[in-house]
Amino acid sequence: MTWSDFRECQASGDSSGPPVLQLHRGASEPAEFPDLVFDEAEYVTEVQRVSAAREWESDRWKTALLLDEYLHPSHPWSIGEDLYPGWAEPQDNNGDAFLVVLWDENEDHGVAVTLTAGPGSPEQRVRSMADFLMTTPTDRWPVIRRMRHGRYFGPASN
C-alpha cells in the first residue's frame, strides 16, 4: 500500500474561527513529503486494534461518545417529553461540561443542554449526566439554546 501526493491545503474563511480547508486540488500545493509505503495487512490490523481500544480518545471524548451512545433512542429513554437525543460532545475547554442536543420527532425543534459531569470514570460520569436528564423535569434543565430546523435561536430564556 502506498500513500502519495501529499498536499498542503489553503485555509479560507473568517480568520476569527477555525480554518475551513478547501480540499480540491486547486486550493492546495504539493507537500514535500516522500511517499509512504507499508504492508496493507499490517495497516488494516493496526487500524482495527487502535479503533477497538480507542487509545487515541481523551477521557472527555470517551465520556461524550459514551453519553451519546447511552442516550441513543434505542436505549431506554423516558423523560415524559417528545424529545430525542441528537448528539453529545465536550463543551468548550471545560473538562466537566458537556453539550447534549435533543430534537423533537421531526427534528423541527430542539434544545441544547449543558450538563456537568460528576467525578469518576467516563462510564460513571455518563451515568450521572443521564440520570440528571431522566430524573429532572425538562423546565429545570440547563438549556443554553433553543433551535429550529437545525439553527440556533440564541440564549435560552428559562
NUDRENTOR-697524 format. One line per field, with one value per residue: residue number from 1; x, y, z of N, C-alpha, C in turn; residue in one letter. Coordinates in steps of 0.02 Angstrom, whole numbers. Layout:
N
seq	NUM ...
nc1	X ...
nc2	Y ...
nc3	Z ...
cac1	X ...
cac2	Y ...
cac3	Z ...
cc1	X ...
cc2	Y ...
cc3	Z ...
type	A ...
END
This chain:
158
seq	1 2 3 4 5 6 7 8 9 10 11 12 13 14 15 16 17 18 19 20 21 22 23 24 25 26 27 28 29 30 31 32 33 34 35 36 37 38 39 40 41 42 43 44 45 46 47 48 49 50 51 52 53 54 55 56 57 58 59 60 61 62 63 64 65 66 67 68 69 70 71 72 73 74 75 76 77 78 79 80 81 82 83 84 85 86 87 88 89 90 91 92 93 94 95 96 97 98 99 100 101 102 103 104 105 106 107 108 109 110 111 112 113 114 115 116 117 118 119 120 121 122 123 124 125 126 127 128 129 130 131 132 133 134 135 136 137 138 139 140 141 142 143 144 145 146 147 148 149 150 151 152 153 154 155 156 157 158
nc1	43 26 42 26 60 46 -26 -31 -159 -248 -307 -468 -595 -669 -552 -562 -617 -604 -498 -562 -544 -507 -524 -501 -395 -357 -346 -236 -65 72 150 310 347 395 332 234 260 192 147 -7 -91 -36 -64 -207 -232 -175 -254 -379 -349 -317 -436 -527 -476 -478 -378 -334 -425 -470 -515 -622 -681 -710 -805 -905 -939 -983 -1092 -1171 -1198 -1265 -1380 -1443 -1583 -1617 -1592 -1656 -1765 -1845 -1919 -2034 -2062 -2073 -1943 -1791 -1629 -1499 -1355 -1201 -1066 -902 -900 -835 -680 -692 -669 -770 -893 -1026 -1107 -1270 -1380 -1549 -1691 -1857 -1975 -1981 -1870 -1885 -1888 -1777 -1668 -1521 -1424 -1325 -1227 -1154 -1028 -1013 -887 -769 -752 -763 -881 -951 -970 -1050 -1165 -1207 -1242 -1340 -1435 -1472 -1536 -1643 -1713 -1743 -1860 -1900 -1913 -1822 -1700 -1532 -1543 -1462 -1480 -1612 -1676 -1721 -1760 -1624 -1553 -1477 -1564 -1521 -1472 -1557 -1709 -1753
nc2	-58 111 279 433 590 698 846 1021 1108 1257 1374 1449 1576 1655 1730 1731 1615 1433 1366 1339 1209 1197 1064 1032 1009 1130 1221 1190 1147 1050 948 934 789 624 478 359 194 40 -116 -182 -272 -265 -131 -127 -215 -142 -24 -78 -127 -10 62 -19 -17 117 204 329 422 555 565 654 649 514 507 592 521 401 449 494 370 308 385 363 336 198 149 134 268 386 525 591 686 741 730 685 611 696 723 714 806 863 1019 1173 1216 1165 1034 966 996 960 960 926 888 889 835 860 738 756 829 965 1058 1094 1076 1135 1075 1103 998 951 845 723 664 531 381 382 308 316 453 476 406 485 605 563 512 632 700 614 615 743 873 939 1078 1122 1094 1138 1230 1299 1343 1362 1280 1280 1190 1151 1267 1385 1482 1573 1627 1534 1571 1537
nc3	0 -40 6 -68 -152 -60 7 44 113 81 196 216 233 378 482 620 669 668 538 374 269 100 2 -130 -273 -332 -228 -155 -121 -179 -57 13 39 61 -26 65 102 144 223 179 252 381 408 407 513 620 619 652 781 854 837 905 1035 1063 1103 1067 1104 1211 1386 1396 1268 1262 1363 1308 1191 1245 1318 1213 1151 1257 1272 1155 1048 1043 1166 1336 1365 1445 1475 1481 1387 1216 1158 1081 1088 1003 985 1080 1150 1204 1293 1255 1333 1456 1560 1627 1574 1462 1305 1258 1132 1094 1001 931 867 727 704 701 806 938 1082 1161 1287 1430 1522 1676 1720 1848 1967 1927 1826 1644 1616 1738 1745 1634 1673 1782 1717 1626 1716 1778 1670 1649 1768 1804 1788 1627 1620 1710 1661 1614 1491 1355 1227 1111 970 796 656 646 671 779 898 991 1156 1280 1365 1515
cac1	0 65 9 67 30 28 -38 -45 -221 -252 -364 -508 -650 -659 -491 -575 -638 -558 -492 -601 -497 -532 -489 -491 -326 -343 -335 -184 1 106 193 374 345 403 278 237 245 187 109 -79 -119 -14 -101 -276 -230 -163 -313 -430 -329 -323 -507 -560 -451 -493 -323 -322 -476 -462 -570 -678 -716 -738 -866 -955 -962 -1023 -1156 -1208 -1222 -1312 -1443 -1470 -1653 -1628 -1584 -1714 -1767 -1911 -1917 -2101 -2065 -2062 -1876 -1748 -1559 -1467 -1285 -1167 -996 -874 -915 -779 -620 -708 -668 -828 -955 -1042 -1165 -1315 -1431 -1608 -1738 -1923 -1977 -1969 -1810 -1904 -1871 -1731 -1635 -1452 -1420 -1259 -1226 -1090 -1016 -986 -821 -766 -732 -810 -944 -986 -989 -1107 -1223 -1231 -1275 -1402 -1482 -1497 -1585 -1702 -1750 -1756 -1910 -1868 -1912 -1766 -1637 -1491 -1547 -1424 -1505 -1671 -1661 -1775 -1733 -1552 -1521 -1481 -1603 -1487 -1477 -1624 -1735 -1790
cac2	0 172 344 480 654 738 915 1070 1142 1327 1391 1505 1595 1704 1714 1728 1547 1382 1369 1294 1185 1181 1002 1019 1019 1200 1259 1157 1145 987 949 898 733 564 428 311 127 -6 -177 -169 -314 -235 -69 -143 -243 -88 20 -114 -130 57 79 -57 5 188 234 397 467 583 547 697 623 448 522 618 468 354 483 491 301 293 421 347 315 126 134 158 341 405 589 621 738 715 749 627 632 709 706 741 822 906 1090 1219 1185 1144 962 938 1017 926 986 874 916 846 859 828 680 777 871 1035 1099 1060 1114 1118 1074 1094 955 946 776 711 633 460 357 405 273 344 521 470 386 542 654 533 511 700 714 571 625 814 899 975 1150 1136 1078 1197 1241 1358 1365 1330 1277 1265 1167 1147 1332 1412 1544 1617 1603 1514 1610 1490
cac3	0 -45 12 -106 -171 -1 -12 96 94 100 238 191 278 431 520 692 686 643 466 332 218 33 -12 -201 -293 -348 -167 -117 -151 -163 3 2 86 20 -24 120 77 200 212 187 306 445 416 425 581 668 621 689 851 884 838 958 1101 1069 1141 1044 1130 1278 1430 1380 1210 1281 1401 1262 1146 1285 1332 1150 1144 1312 1261 1088 1053 1052 1237 1375 1367 1467 1512 1481 1335 1148 1136 1070 1085 939 995 1139 1138 1257 1282 1265 1362 1524 1560 1660 1541 1400 1269 1233 1090 1089 950 929 822 658 705 687 864 983 1135 1178 1360 1457 1581 1711 1741 1915 1966 1914 1760 1593 1624 1796 1728 1588 1711 1821 1673 1601 1772 1786 1617 1655 1831 1814 1741 1572 1632 1755 1627 1597 1419 1335 1162 1080 899 749 592 649 681 847 908 1037 1225 1304 1421 1557
cc1	45 20 55 28 4 24 -49 -106 -219 -314 -402 -560 -627 -599 -503 -595 -587 -555 -539 -555 -534 -492 -482 -420 -310 -328 -283 -119 33 151 256 380 350 342 289 216 245 143 35 -109 -98 -52 -172 -279 -221 -222 -369 -413 -340 -396 -543 -539 -467 -441 -314 -372 -459 -521 -632 -717 -744 -804 -921 -983 -1003 -1091 -1200 -1238 -1276 -1380 -1475 -1541 -1665 -1619 -1646 -1711 -1837 -1906 -1985 -2108 -2055 -1996 -1833 -1676 -1535 -1394 -1261 -1095 -969 -891 -855 -718 -630 -714 -729 -894 -963 -1105 -1205 -1369 -1487 -1657 -1806 -1921 -1960 -1906 -1826 -1883 -1825 -1705 -1564 -1446 -1347 -1264 -1157 -1083 -990 -918 -826 -743 -781 -879 -985 -1011 -1050 -1170 -1252 -1267 -1340 -1455 -1513 -1550 -1649 -1744 -1768 -1809 -1876 -1866 -1856 -1699 -1598 -1487 -1509 -1446 -1569 -1659 -1724 -1743 -1656 -1516 -1530 -1522 -1566 -1497 -1550 -1646 -1780 -1829
cc2	61 233 393 544 692 811 958 1110 1214 1339 1449 1522 1646 1684 1710 1658 1497 1385 1319 1273 1171 1120 987 1039 1092 1243 1226 1158 1078 997 910 844 670 518 381 243 80 -65 -166 -209 -287 -171 -83 -171 -188 -41 -14 -117 -63 78 44 -33 78 225 308 446 492 560 590 670 553 459 545 563 416 384 481 421 286 325 405 320 240 105 159 235 362 469 623 678 705 741 686 651 642 688 737 754 863 979 1132 1182 1163 1068 929 953 982 956 926 910 866 877 827 774 698 819 942 1082 1059 1106 1089 1127 1065 1053 955 876 773 678 559 444 385 372 301 415 522 453 444 593 626 530 580 715 675 584 698 838 943 1050 1171 1116 1142 1207 1305 1385 1327 1334 1260 1248 1169 1213 1355 1475 1594 1591 1588 1559 1564 1527
cc3	0 -36 -24 -119 -111 -21 50 73 120 141 206 244 329 473 596 715 661 568 431 276 153 10 -86 -220 -307 -287 -123 -157 -134 -101 -13 54 44 25 35 92 137 181 227 245 374 460 440 496 633 674 661 764 885 888 894 1027 1115 1110 1125 1072 1200 1321 1416 1321 1223 1317 1353 1217 1184 1302 1270 1139 1196 1299 1194 1095 1062 1125 1275 1382 1385 1508 1512 1431 1268 1121 1132 1063 1013 942 1060 1120 1196 1241 1301 1292 1433 1525 1591 1624 1474 1371 1244 1194 1083 1040 959 874 750 650 683 743 909 1037 1141 1254 1380 1520 1611 1738 1812 1910 1946 1844 1708 1600 1682 1781 1682 1627 1752 1778 1646 1655 1783 1734 1628 1718 1844 1764 1688 1583 1680 1724 1614 1520 1402 1267 1144 1005 859 683 592 659 753 848 950 1107 1245 1360 1461 1610
type	M T W S D F R E C Q A S G D S S G P P V L Q L H R G A S E P A E F P D L V F D E A E Y V T E V Q R V S A A R E W E S D R W K T A L L L D E Y L H P S H P W S I G E D L Y P G W A E P Q D N N G D A F L V V L W D E N E D H G V A V T L T A G P G S P E Q R V R S M A D F L M T T P T D R W P V I R R M R H G R Y F G P A S N
END
